[in-house]
Amino acid sequence: MESLISLALTRNNKVTTILSDLLGKEGSEGDIITGVKEYQRLADSTGGLLINTNKFDVHDIVNIIGGGVESSTVNIINLVGISGERLKVLPVDDSIVDLQVQITGAVNTAVIIDAKGITYNLMDKASLEAADNVEVVSYTNTFRAIKWTSPSYGQWNLTTNGPTSYSVEVFATSPLDFLAEFSVLDPSPPHPHYRHVTGRPLMNTVYYLELTLVGYLEGHVDDLDSIYFLDMKGYELRNIIYSGNVSDHMYIRTEPLPEESFFVCITGHLKTGKQYERVQVVLVTPVETSVEVWA
C-alpha cells in the first residue's frame, strides 16, 4: 500500500475506492488481502473517497468516478471520519460557478441553508429533485452527492448528524485554488535560497510553506489572511496569520508542524469583499525522523 500511495502522490492522482458487501459475507475474511483501513488510508492520503455499500447501480458509479476526474474543481471543506452533530460554515465566493456537497456514510440529518436563507433537506431526495438549480448527482443510503448549478454567494451553513463515522466534502468549480509544499532556507553557495523538502516533513519543525495561488488574478483575490493546519475531522491544529502582499507565489514561515496528520487550508477575501476558503485534500503526515542521501 505504501508504494501505491507514493505512486499516486507522485502523479497527483486522487484514488476513490468503492467497496461492495464482500467484507460482510461470512468466510470472506480469508480472501481479503487489503483491508478497509488500508483503503481508507489510501483515500485520505490522496484526497479521494472510500465508499462502502451493498447497493449500487451503474449510474451511481459513473457519476462518482466522473465527478472525480473534473480538473477544474476546488475543495472548500473536507471532513473525514467524523461522528455526531457538526455545524460547518461554508463561504461561497464570487469565483465559484457551481457547488457540490458529498456525504459518505450513514447520517440521520443533513441540512444546508444557502446565503439567501433557503433551506435544503439533503435527506429528502424528492424535494431536492424538485428544487431550482439543484442536481442530484448520486443518492444512496451511504453516499449522497448534491450539486447547486447556480449557488448564491455568501455564507452557507451545513448541519450534519450521524451515529457512526461519516465524511463530508464540499467542492466547486472555480479558477481560484492553491498548491502548498514545504521548503527550508538553505544558506549554501552561491546564494541563500529556498530548498524544497523531499519526502515527508518533520514533526515539531518550522518550515517555509511554498504557496502558489492558482488563478488569483482571474479570481480577483484581495488578500490572504490565514493558513490553517486542520486535522482530518476539521479541527484547527495551527493558525498562521498572514498580513503580507499577495502574489501568485509566496514563501510563508510556519509554526512548528503538529505531530498529527493534517490538511492545509487557506482563507482570505476577494475584491468584492466575499470570503474564500480552500483546502488541499492531500493529507500531510509528518514523521519523527528523515534520511537524506547525498551522491
N, C-alpha and C positions, 0 to 999 in steps of 0.2 A: 504493500500500500504506500509506503514511503516513496518508492520510485515513481509510482503513478501520480502522487501528489506533486512531486518535483517536476515531472514532465508537464503536468497541467499548468503549473505556475510559470514554467519557462515559456510556454506557448500562450500564456494569458487566456486559458480556457476556463469557462465555468462548467462544472460537471453536475448534472442533475440525474439522480437515480430514482427510478420508480420500482418499488418492491411489490410483488404480488403477495398472496396469502401463504406462500410456501413456508414461511417461518412458523406459521401457526398450525401446520399439519403434523400429526403425530408421526414420530420417527424421522422427521426431516432434518433434525439437527446434525446427524452424521453425514449428510450430503452437502452441508454448507461449509465452504472454505472461508469466505469473507462474511463476517457478522454485521449486524446493524450498526454497532458502534463505529466500526471502521468506515462504513459507507457514510455515516454522519460526519465523521472527521474529514472525509474527502469533500463532502459538500461544504462544510464550514470553511475549510482551507481555501477553496477555490471560488467561493461566493455562489455556489449552486444550491440545489434543493435536494432533500431526501423526502420522498412521498411514499408512505407505507399504507397500502389499501388493498382490499379484496374485491373492489368494484371499479372497473374502468372500461370504457369503450374506446374505440379508435379515435373518435372525435376529441375526447378529453386529452389523450396522449399527444395528438398532433398539435393541439393548441398550446400545451405546456412546452413541448420541445420547440415549437415555432416561436413562442414568446421568448425563449431563452437565447435565441440567436439574433435578436434585434440588436444592431450595432449602435443605435442612437439612444438607448435607454440609459438613464442615470438613476442611482439609488438614493432615496431620501431617508428611509427608515429600514433597519434590519435588526429584528429581534429574534433570537434563536433560543429555543428550549425554555420559554417562559411558562408560567402557570398562574392560575388565579386571575384576578382582575388587573388590567393595565389600561391606563388612560394616557394617550400619547397625543401631543400637539404636533400638527403636521403643517408646516409652512409651504404654501403653494405659490411660487413666484411667477412673474410675468413671462419668463422664458419657457415655461412648461406648455407643451402642446396638448398632451393627454396624460392621464394619471391612472395607474393600476395598483390595486391592493390585492395581495395574495396571502391567504391564511392556510397554513399547513398544519394538520392535526385536528382533533375534535374540540370544538368550542360550543359553549352554551349561549353566549351572547357576542354579537359583533355589530356595532352601530357606528356609523360615521356621520358627522354633521359638517356640511361644507361652509364656505365663507359667507354664503347668503343665509345661513341658518336652516337649510333644508336637511332633513334627517333621512338617512337611508338605513334600513334594517338589512344587513348582509346575510341574515338567516332566512329571509323571505325571498325566494327566487322569483316568484310571480310578480311581486311589487318592483323588483329590480328590472325585470324584463319590460315592465310597463312604463318605467321612468324615462324621461327625456335624457339624451346624451349619456346613457348608461348601457354598457355592453357586458353581458355575462359570458366571459371567455371560457370558464370551466366551473362546474359546480358538482361536488360530491360531498359525502359526509366528512371526508378528511382533507379535502382540498377545495378552496374557493378562490377564484380569480375574477375580479370585477374591475372593469375599465370605465373611466369617465372620459368621453371623447372631447368635451369642451369644458374643462373644470373652471370653476370660479376662482379668482385669485385672492389670496389672503390666508387667514388661519383656519385650518380644519381641525376637528377633534375626532379621534378614533378611540373607541372603548371596546375592549375585548375581555372575555372571561372564559376560562376553560378549566376543567377538573384535573387534567393531566397536561403533560408537556405539549406545547404547540409553538409555532413560529409565525411571525408577521413580517412581510416585506412590502414596502411601498416603493415603486419606481415610476419613472415618467420618461417621456420623450422631450429632450431639451438639448440645446447646444452647449450648455454650461456643465462642466464636470471637472474633476481634478485627478491627478496622479500624485502619489506620495511614496518616496523612498528615503532610506536613512543614509546619511553621509557623515564623515568625520573631517575635521580640519587637519590637513596634512601639511606641516611646515617644511617638508623636504624640498630641495632644489628642483627646478630653477627658481621657483617662487611658491609661496603658500597657496594651497588650493584645496577644494573640497573633493574628497575621495569617496566614491560610492562603496557602501558596505555590502559585500557579497555574503550570501547565506543569511542566517537569522541573526537579528541584533541581540545584544546582551541585556539581561535584566539590570535594573538599577544603574543604568549608564546614560549619560547625556549625549545626545546626538544633534546633528542638524537635519531637520526634515526638509528634504528637497521636494518642494511643492510646485507642481505645474498646473496652472489654472487653464484648462482647455476651454476655449470659446468665451473668454472673459470679455472680449470686445463685443462679440455678437450677442452675448447675454447682458451687456450694459451693466457690468459689475461696478459698484461704487466703492465698496470696502470689503475687507476680510477682517472679522473681529475676533474669532476664536477658532482654535483647533482642539478637538476633544479626542481623547482615547477612551473608547467605550467598551465595556465588557460585552459578552455575547448576548446578555439579557437587556442591553441598552443602558446600563448604569454607568455613570461617569467615574473613570479612574484618574484621568488627568485633564486639566483645563489650561490651555496655553493661550493667554491673551495676546493678540497681535494688533499693533497700532501703527505699523509702518506703511510704506507705499505699496500699492497693488500693481503687480505686473504679471506677465504670463509665466515667469519662472522666479522662484524665491527660495532662499535658504533661511529657515526659522529654527532657532535654538529651542530644544525641547526640555521638558522636565525629565528627571531620571525615569527610564522606562519601567512600567509595572512588571510584576512577576507573572501576572495572569495574561492570557491571550486577549487581544483587543482588536477593535476596528478603529480606523482613523475617520473622523468626521470633521467637516468644516462648516462654519456659518458666517453669514455676512448679509449685506444689503445690496440691492440693485439701485440704479439711479432713480427709479420710481418710488423708492422707499420700502418696497416689499422685501421681506426677509427670505433668503435662500438657505437651504441646508442640503448637504451632500454627504454620503457615507461611502467609503470604499469597502466593499463587502469581502475582499480577500483578507482572511484572518492573519494577524501578525502574532507570532508565538515566540517571545523572547526565550533565550537559553542562558544557562549559567556560565558556560564556557564556550570558546570558539577556537578553532585551529586554523591558522593561515600557513600555506605552503608557498615558499618563495623559490623560484628557479634561479 
